[in-house]
Amino acid sequence: MRTATAADASKLAGLDVEIFGGKDAWSEHAVSEELETHAGEVLVMVAGDVVVGYAFLRLTDDVADLFRIGVVEAARRHDLGRRLVEALVSTARQRGCRRVLLEVAADNVGARRLYERLGFEILDRRERYYSGQVDAWVLQKRL
């Protein structure tokens, strides 16, 4: 695991398409802007020299927003997502945040179970949030 750099923008945008599909994926420009704005708060998981996962964190006052968490299909079920989330929760704690928020698709059972095991609780629901079809659960973890 390492901090993402500007050189990762193209690869992260490509992985975003692979993981989330073209309709909901971020462009390379959007990824680049996020890396510029939140340098040091974006992590990538690598296998050798290949990026296989990533997670973004935004800090605002005492609240951290964990988002764009993705692991390629071939690397799933090896605790990479858990390690990314735990690392960014640790960053939020070190920076004085009191809670971490994230959104997860209601039909993403695997991710929901992971977040529950990590101590996240349901805060709210957003109806038809993803592509106008799938509800999103807003979760929080108090630090």
ABEGO torsion letter per residue (X at the ends): XBBBBAAAAAAAAAAAAAAAEAAABBBAAAAAAAAAAABGABBBBBBEABBABBBBBBBBEABBBBBGBBBBAAABGAGAAAAAAAAAAAAAAAAGBABBBBBBBAABAAAAAAAAAAGBBBABBBBGABGGABBBBBBBBBX
